[in-house]
């Protein structure tokens, strides 16, 4: 019997990459079981081992040295999916993988905190559930860093790509975002400033330019959902239905196949 060849994909990102490639659980029930469902449906004699870490933002990732700062010693913070180990991991720069998958979602959506003295960035996930003394510690020792601009985010992504290339030639795939916001019906933008939908469009355009310069591949979430009906596939700004996640996983398989990766995986 021939062994099924295994492809290792390192996935650094949040709900869009995790729920489409690893698994999607709603109400405790797994409703989409990731990229291997696509491979099985197509009788592809490959399996994918997904190594997933959450990601807070590109600037924080560039600063990571792989160790949790001493400032967290003695604190047991309920951070949910954003564990300290994941937040301060630099595995993306050292891991061996057949492909690497990222997303612009963290840079578009997330605001972080910066330590006042040591200057590292931190995402205080689920802060409303923290003990009172931990919340006081956060307000005392950290300050808000604000949102990233498009230019800063793209410069950071270019630097991330360069650092990955220092040790790996594995293909890099980056998800963009759909700018369709369920319920949004804006027809005049005077006085609104930057809306979330316009912010996403700016990032998507900049990502296309980064692809042109760097050779990374884009998983075009915007185009995929537009073709199949974003209103039916989006639950909110970033969460999709299981059918939406299946479409994204199918696109990742298509791109990997186009790059020849599905035929190069080691046993």
N, C-alpha and C positions, 0 to 999 in steps of 0.2 A: 504494500500500500504506500502511495506517495504521501510524503508529509506536506501539509498545507503550509505554504510560506507565510511568514509573519512580517508585517510592516509595522515599524514603530513610528508613531506620530506624536511629537511633543506639542501639546496644546496649552498655550498661555493666554488666558482670557476668562471671561465671565459667562453670563447665561447664554449668549448667542453661540459661542463655540462649544461650551460644555454641553448644552442641551441638544445641539444638533449632532455632535460627534461622539459624545460619551453616553449620556442618557438624559431623558426628561422625565421628571416625576411630578405629578400633580395629585395633591391630596394623599400622598403616601404611595400612590400607584405609579409604576413605570408605564408611561404611555408612548414613549419612543425610546428604542434601545440602541440608538446610535448608528455609526457608519457601517458596522458589520451587518446590520439588517439590509443595507443597500447591496453589499457584496454578496450576501446569501441569495437575495432576490435575483441577482444577475448571474448566479452560478460562477462567480469569480473565485478561483482557487487561491485566494489570499485571505488572511485575517489581519485585522489591525489591532495593535495594542496601543491604546490611548493613554499617554501620560499627561495628566492635567494638573495645572496649578492656576489658581485665581491670580488676577493681575489688578493692581490699583491704578497705575498710570505710568507712562513712559519715563517721566523724569525720575520717579521713585525707583523704577527698575534699573535705570542707568546708575543710580547711586548705590545699589545693593552690593554688598561684599560677601553675602552668604551667611552672615551671622546676625542674630537678633541683638539689637543694642542693649547695653546694660541697664538703660533707663527703665526697662520693663521687668527687671528682676523683682520677684516677690509678688507680682500682680497676676491674677488669674482672670483675664478679661474674656468675656463671652463674645467672641468676634465672629461666630458663625462660620461661613465659608472662607472668611478672610483671616485665617490663622496667622500668627506671627511668623511661623516657619515659611508659609507661602508668601507673605508680604515681603520678607527679607531674603528670599531665595534668589540665587544667581544661577540656578541650574540651567537656564536657557543658554547660557554662555559656555557651558561645560558638557552638557548632555550629548550623547550619541543618538541620533535619530535619522530616519529616512526622510522625514519632512517635518517642518515646523509651521504651526498655525497660530496666527495672532489676530487681533481685532483692533479697530480704532475706537470701539465702544468706551473703554476706560478713559481715554483722553477727551472724548466728546462729553461724557456724562458726569465724571467724578471730580469732586473737590476734596482735597486732602488737608491734613494738619501738618505743620512743621514744628519740630522741637525748638524751643526758643534758644537753647544753649548749644545743643549738639547738632542741630540743623537738619536732622534726617526727617523724611516724610513718612506719614502714617495715616492709615484710614481707620477711624474709630467706628467700625461696623457695629450696628445694633446698640449704639451708645445709650439709647433710652432704657435699656435693660441692665445697665451697669449699676454697681453699688454706688451709693452717694459719694463715698470718699474717692472712688476712681473717677467719677465725673468732675469732682473738684480738682483732682490732680490733672486731668486733661485741660481744663480751663486755665489752670495756673501755669502749666509747663509747655503748652502748645499754642500756636496761633494759626488761623486759617490761611491757606496758601492761595486760595482762589482757583478759578478755572484756567486751563491752558488755552492760549491762542492757537490758531491754526498753524501759523508759522513756527512757533516754538514746538508744537507737537510733531510736525513733519521733520524738523531738524533732529528732534529726539529719535524719531523712528529711523531716520537715516543713520544716526549713530548706533542704534540698536542693531540694525542690519550689518553695519561694518564690524561690530564686535562679534556677532554671530559668525560672520565670514572669516574671522581670525582663526576659528577652529573647525568650521564646518561648511561644506558646499551644498548641504541639503537644501532643497527648494523651500522657499518661504512663501506662505500663503497668508494674506491679510483680508479679513472680512471688512467690508464697509457697512453702512447702515441704511435702512430705509427711512427717508424723511417724512413718510406718511404718518401723521399723528392721528390716531382714532379720535373722532369728534371735532378735530380742528377745521374751521371753515373761514379762515382769514381771507379777505379780498383786498384789504388796504393795509399796508405796513407802516403808514405814517405814524410816528410816535411810539411804535412798538419796540424799537431797538432790535437786537438779535433774538429772534424766536428760536426755539429748539429745532424746528424744521429747517430754517435757513442755516443754522449752525451746522447741521448734518450735511446739507448740500455743499457748503464750503469745504468741509473735511473730505467729502467724497471726491470733489474735484481735485483737491490737493493730493489725495492718495493716488489718483490716476497719474498725476505728474511725477510722484515719487516712483511709481511703477515704471514709468518711461525712463527715469534716470537710473534706477537701481536694478531693474529686471525682476522684481518680486511679482508674484501673481496675486490678483485681486479676486476674492470670492464676492461677486457683485450682488449682494443681498438686495440692493435697491432694484436692480433690473429683474432679478428672480421674482420678487414679490409683486412688482408692477405687472409682469407678464401673467401671473396667476391670480392676482386680485389681493392687494394689500389689506383691504377692509375685512376680507374673510380670513386672512392668515395672521393678522397682528392683534394681540390682546391689549398691548399698550405700546409705549415708545420702544421698548427693547424685547418684550416677551412675545413669542409666537405660539401658534397652535402646533400640535404634533405634526400636522400636515406641512406646516411651514418649515419645521426643523428637518423633516424628511427631504424637502426640496433643497435645503442648504447642504445636507449630507450628500445628496446625489450630485450636486455641483462640485463638491470637494473631490468625490470619486472621479468625476469627469476630468477635472484639472490634473489630478494625480496620474490618471491614465494617459492624458495628453502629454505629460512630462516624462512618461515612461517609468514612473516610480513603481507602479503596481507590478511591473515585470522584473524589477531589480531587487525586491525585498529579500533579505536573507532568511534562511530557514530558522 
